[in-house]
Structure formats: structure tokens, C-alpha cells
Amino acid sequence: MMTELERYYNKFCEDKRLSRRHGQVEYIVTMKYIHEYLEKMLNPRIIDIGAGTGRYSVRLAEEGYDVTAVELVKYNLGILKSKGSSVKAYQGNALHLSRFADASFDMALLFGPLYHLYTMEDKVQALKEAARVTKPGGFILAAYCMNEYGVLLYGFRDQNVKQCRMDGRLTEDFHCVSGPEHLYDYVRMEDIDRINQEVGLKRLKIIAPDGPANYMRQVLNEMDDETFALFIQYQMSVCERHDLLGASAHTVDILQKQAE
């Protein structure tokens, strides 16, 4: 039986999202930080867990990196493989990476799975698996969807807030409560901190790759190229500011596996 997640991604194109202006902000800022940490290593091996259609993994392979991709959804995997890159691509689940030995990679990207795992236990398990296949001293970049983005857009903008309060999808203090039928799960900074504490990884930085971009899609689309370039420059300059992190649509937690 096809899951709701598979049905969703059979219709949703991640490549198009990341090529639109709001997605370009997220992609460009994230790639800057990926490169920052790759440059610290000699001939690094990268695993992209939940690779989607390969927006990150294919680009990194084109830059000459050794990249392995794991993707749950067959449709996405087919698109990734059709791009003809050197990426070694497999179908697999972020919760069970048994195909790969311990300490096989220098960097793990976990950019999709944590959006679609609905319990703290599953989020911890996914991050533990990413850490397991990463070498001591290696880096794990984990992306999350942020709670206030879900509340402000789906709740207030789309006028679902009262229904969500009635059916338990929003707690009294406006914390999102999601299940598989909702497709996406949203977290707060304290949730991310709890996950890291459970897994025992060291945070190097946490960034807001898109900041307000998802809230102002039409504004970005109407900008001339020079103004949009300035917006990218702006987001680069503020993406590490802790007072802005929780309001971003996404965060990327940059973690390091400690040497044993």
C-alpha cells in the first residue's frame, strides 16, 4: 500500500521548490555551510539521507565529492537516478541504515526525514543512525521544520487555528502536535535540544537557512535581481542569530560526532 508520504511526494517536486526564490534562499545558505565544513576534510565521503530528487547530492557529486544518497520514496529516487550523476543512490529508511557500516562517512545530511517523523523516539533514532554511519570527528547537518512557521501560516493565515485547537493539533501554548496524516511535524528549539541530548552530539552552529523567505514569497518574486541578491546577502548575515531562529520556516543544526 502506498503511504500518504509517498502519495504526497509523487505530486510534489522538491527540485522546483528549491529553485523558486524562497527555496533558493534556503539552498544557497545551506550550501554555504555544507562547503564550510567539507573544506575542513580531505576527500570526504558524504551520505545524503532522505535525498529527495537529489538537489544537494547531485550538485555535490558534480563538484567532485563522493556522495551516497538514501531515499524512501521510489518516485523521488527515480528522478535522482535519471540525472545521470555519480551519486550512489539506494532506496532506504532513515530509521534503519543497516546497509552501511559504522563510521563510513565524513558528513551526513539529514534534510528531509525529520520533517516527517512524528515522535521524539523516531527523531532520536534517525539522528542516532546518521551519527552511527558518521566517522568520529565527522559532521551531521540535520534540518527541521519550525513550530511557529506552522502556527502562523497553516494556523492563522489559512484560518485553521480554531479547528486545530479543538482537535488537539495545537496545545494551549500553541505547540504543534502532528501525526502521519498531517505529513509534516514542527518543532521548537527546546525539542531540538532534547533530541541532541539524547544522541550525545556536539552542536557547532544552528542556522536559519531561509529565515523569513517562506513568509514573503510574493515579495521575493517581485524583486529585481539586484534586490534579491541583497536579500540573500542579508539572510547570510543574520542566519546564525539566535533571536531569529525559531521564526524561520526551517533550521539546520550543524553537529559533530565526538572522537571516542
Buried (B, 14 or more C-beta within 10 A) or exposed (E): EEEEBBEEBEEBEBBEBBEBBBBBBBBBBBBBBBEEBBEEBEEBBBBBBBBBBBBBBBBBBEEEBBBBBBBBBEBBBEBBBEBEBEBEBBBBBBBEBEEBEEBBBBBBBBBBBBBBBBEEEBBBBBBBBBBBBBBEBBBBBBBBBBBBBBBBBBBEEEEBBEEBBEEEBBEEEBBBBBEEEBBBBBBBBEBBBBBBEBBEBEEBBBBBBBBBBBBBEEBBEEBEEEEBEEBBEEBBEBBBEEEBBBBBBBBBBBBBBEEE
